[in-house]
Amino acid sequence: VPQKINDNHRWVDEAAQVLEKWGVVVLVSEENSSGGGLIAGEICDIANHAATSRMEDMHRRIESRGLDPSGVEEPYRFSEIVCRDEGGKRFDVPVAFLGGHDKAVTNRIARDVGSGRIGTPLAPFQHDAIKELHNGIDEIAKPVVDALWQRHEELNSHVAASGFLINKPGSQSQNWHRDGPDEGFIDCFVPLIDLTQSVGPTAIIPGTHTSTCGVDAYKKYGDCVP
């Protein structure tokens, strides 16, 4: 769904409708947009640097404990970083959501995602870079989510968690799966690099977000149904 300027936010309603029907919507800037994307490339580049820096900081802390930070010997899980595969190629780097429009909230595992801190504090430049990225995401994604929930008056939304997914070259492919344990869970992905087929972008099967997508979908794609 192209985001068009000065269209009275009609793109928001269209995006919410697509998201509700298919369980996924891709937001892109207009073809002739001079901004280079919905979130400026410079913001993405700086956030990418902050994510890499955060991961390297945590690796140094892990090594200082006498452990293998690469994850090759054994995957590991800490509050600040999770090694997701045995080859040490996939990492989750949780960070607090720093978007300016979201109040501090606590999710079901009692992580204060709005406090600006998860475990070891961010370095100042990491905090500033991530905050700018999150503000950009908030301006784009929140109107769509709000429009979706307005179609279901009993529902509202908050940010449950945020972070970076870092896949190094050669990381293992994942099986089909669903994200989030709860009905109404919505992921917002923002690529910080140019995505091509060769780098293995995330694949999503439209329409597998409902409880009625059927046994056939499960058999074909695996654990991708709610």
C-alpha positions in Angstrom: 0.0 0.0 0.0 1.7 3.2 -1.1 1.8 5.9 1.5 0.6 9.1 -0.3 1.1 12.6 1.0 -1.9 14.9 1.5 -4.5 12.2 0.8 -6.3 12.7 4.2 -4.7 9.4 5.3 -6.9 7.3 3.0 -3.9 4.9 2.8 -4.3 4.2 6.5 -7.8 2.8 6.1 -6.7 0.8 3.0 -3.7 -0.6 4.8 -5.9 -1.6 7.8 -8.4 -3.4 5.5 -5.6 -5.3 3.8 -4.0 -6.2 7.1 -7.3 -7.5 8.5 -8.1 -9.6 5.4 -4.7 -11.1 4.7 -2.8 -10.8 7.9 0.0 -8.8 6.3 0.4 -5.5 4.6 3.5 -3.9 3.0 3.8 -0.2 3.3 5.9 1.6 0.7 6.5 5.1 -0.3 5.2 6.5 -3.5 7.2 5.6 -6.6 8.1 9.2 -7.3 8.7 10.1 -3.6 11.9 12.1 -3.0 12.3 10.8 0.5 13.8 7.5 -0.5 11.4 5.5 1.7 8.9 5.9 4.5 11.8 6.0 7.0 14.9 7.9 5.7 17.8 5.8 4.6 20.1 7.7 6.9 18.0 6.8 9.9 18.0 3.2 8.9 21.8 3.2 8.4 22.5 4.8 11.8 20.0 2.3 13.5 21.8 -0.6 11.8 25.1 0.7 13.2 23.5 1.0 16.6 22.2 -2.6 16.4 25.6 -4.0 15.4 27.3 -2.0 18.1 24.9 -3.2 20.7 25.4 -6.9 19.7 29.2 -6.4 19.8 28.9 -4.8 23.3 27.0 -7.8 24.5 29.4 -10.2 22.9 32.3 -8.6 24.8 30.3 -8.9 28.1 29.6 -12.6 27.4 33.3 -13.2 26.6 34.3 -11.5 29.9 32.3 -14.2 31.7 34.4 -16.9 30.0 31.7 -17.9 27.6 31.8 -18.2 23.8 30.0 -15.1 22.5 29.8 -16.5 18.9 27.2 -19.1 19.9 29.0 -21.7 17.8 29.6 -24.0 20.8 26.1 -23.6 22.2 23.2 -21.1 21.7 22.5 -18.9 24.6 19.8 -16.6 26.0 20.3 -13.4 28.0 18.0 -10.4 28.5 20.0 -8.3 26.1 20.9 -10.9 23.4 19.7 -14.3 22.3 21.7 -16.6 20.0 19.0 -18.4 17.9 20.9 -21.1 16.1 23.7 -23.6 16.7 25.9 -22.0 14.0 26.0 -18.6 15.8 24.6 -16.8 12.8 21.2 -15.5 14.1 20.7 -13.2 17.0 17.8 -11.4 18.7 18.8 -8.1 20.4 15.9 -6.9 22.5 15.7 -3.2 23.2 13.0 -1.1 24.9 10.6 0.7 22.7 11.5 4.4 22.7 8.8 5.8 20.4 7.5 9.1 21.6 3.8 8.2 21.4 3.8 5.1 23.5 3.6 5.2 27.3 5.6 2.8 29.4 3.7 -0.5 29.6 4.5 -3.8 31.1 3.9 -7.0 29.2 2.9 -10.4 30.6 6.5 -11.4 31.5 6.9 -8.1 33.5 9.4 -6.5 31.1 9.1 -2.8 31.3 9.4 -2.2 27.6 8.8 1.5 27.8 11.4 2.4 30.4 14.3 2.9 28.0 16.2 -0.1 29.4 16.3 -3.9 29.1 19.2 -5.2 31.1 22.5 -3.4 30.4 21.7 0.2 29.5 22.2 1.4 25.9 25.1 3.6 25.0 24.0 7.2 24.4 24.4 7.1 20.6 22.5 3.7 20.5 19.7 5.2 22.5 19.4 8.2 20.2 19.6 6.2 17.0 17.0 3.6 18.2 14.7 6.4 19.5 14.7 8.1 16.1 14.0 4.8 14.3 11.1 4.0 16.7 9.6 7.4 16.3 9.6 6.8 12.5 8.0 3.4 13.0 5.4 4.9 15.4 4.3 7.5 12.9 3.7 4.9 10.2 2.6 1.8 11.9 0.5 3.1 14.8 -2.1 4.8 12.6 -2.7 1.5 10.7 -2.9 -0.5 13.9 -5.3 2.1 15.5 -7.5 2.0 12.4 -7.6 -1.8 12.6 -8.6 -1.8 16.2 -11.2 0.9 15.7 -13.0 -1.8 13.6 -13.2 -3.8 16.8 -14.2 -1.3 19.5 -13.4 -3.6 22.4 -9.7 -3.7 21.5 -6.8 -1.4 21.9 -3.0 -1.7 21.4 0.3 -1.3 23.1 3.9 -2.2 22.3 4.7 -5.5 23.9 8.4 -5.8 22.8 10.9 -4.5 20.3 14.3 -5.3 19.2 16.6 -6.2 16.3 16.8 -9.4 14.4 20.3 -9.9 13.1 21.1 -12.7 10.6 24.7 -13.2 9.4 25.5 -14.7 6.1 25.1 -18.5 6.2 22.4 -18.5 8.9 20.1 -21.4 8.9 16.7 -21.2 7.2 13.7 -21.2 9.6 10.7 -23.5 9.4 7.3 -21.9 8.8 6.0 -20.6 12.2 3.8 -18.0 13.8 5.1 -15.1 15.9 3.5 -14.3 19.2 1.4 -16.5 21.5 -1.7 -14.3 21.6 -4.5 -13.5 19.3 -4.1 -10.0 18.0 -0.3 -10.0 18.1 1.0 -7.8 15.2 4.7 -7.8 14.1 6.1 -4.7 12.4 9.3 -5.4 10.4 11.5 -2.6 9.1 14.5 -3.7 7.0 17.6 -1.7 7.8 19.3 -3.0 4.6 18.2 -3.4 1.0 16.3 -6.7 0.8 17.0 -9.1 -2.1 16.2 -12.7 -2.6 19.9 -13.6 -2.1 19.9 -12.3 1.5 16.9 -14.5 2.5 14.2 -12.0 3.4 11.3 -12.9 5.7 8.6 -14.8 3.9 4.9 -14.5 5.0 2.0 -16.5 3.7 -1.1 -14.2 3.4 -4.3 -15.5 5.0 -2.7 -17.8 7.5 -3.4 -15.5 10.4 -6.9 -16.8 11.1 -8.1 -19.8 13.0 -10.1 -20.9 9.9 -7.1 -21.1 7.5 -7.6 -24.8 7.7 -5.7 -28.0 8.1 -4.5 -28.0 4.5 -2.4 -24.8 5.2 -0.9 -26.5 8.2 0.1 -29.5 6.2 1.5 -27.4 3.4 3.4 -24.8 5.4 3.9 -26.3 8.8 3.4 -24.4 12.1 2.0 -21.2 10.6 -1.6 -21.3 11.7 -2.8 -19.7 15.0 
